[in-house]
Amino acid sequence: MIVKTSRRKLPAHYAAIVSPLVLSLLMTFIVSFISTLKSLGLQPDLPATWLTAWGLSWLMAFPTLLLVLPAVRRIVGWLCEPVAR
């Protein structure tokens, strides 16, 4: 028997904040891990060092995305045709 639970969603106007939030979390998670691993190699303290680097990089990335995303959207609008409806 499948039980479907309804999950409440945020209102649509929150997408302007949630999108850069998720993007910054995922991007900094991956990029900081790769750069920390390349810099230190596999060491016992890699997870702690990486999480510190991740936190710092996310603190910079999220506000930066909030500031530059409107300009990025305009540039993409100049470069790409609009979606056909």
C-alpha positions, -999 to +999 in steps of 0.1 A: +000+000+000+014+034-010+008+062+014+011+096-002+019+124+022+014+160+010+045+181+016+040+218+020+059+239-004+072+274-002+053+300-021+067+307-056+081+341-047+107+323-025+123+308-057+145+339-061+162+330-028+159+292-028+175+288-063+208+306-055+208+289-020+207+254-034+230+263-063+256+278-039+254+248-015+259+222-042+286+241-062+307+250-031+303+215-018+318+199-049+344+226-058+357+230-022+361+192-019+380+189-051+403+218-043+409+207-007+416+171-019+440+183-046+458+206-021+461+182+008+457+147-007+440+119+012+448+127+049+429+119+081+420+155+087+406+160+052+369+160+062+374+187+089+396+209+067+372+204+038+341+213+058+358+245+070+367+254+034+331+246+023+316+268+050+338+297+041+333+293+004+295+291+008+295+323+030+311+340+000+292+323-028+256+328-016+256+366-013+276+368-045+250+348-063+222+370-049+241+400-063+251+387-097+221+365-106+200+394-120+228+404-143+234+367-153+197+364-162+199+395-184+231+383-202+214+349-208+184+367-221+206+386-246+223+354-257+193+329-259+160+329-276+130+330-252+112+298-244+084+291-269+050+289-252 
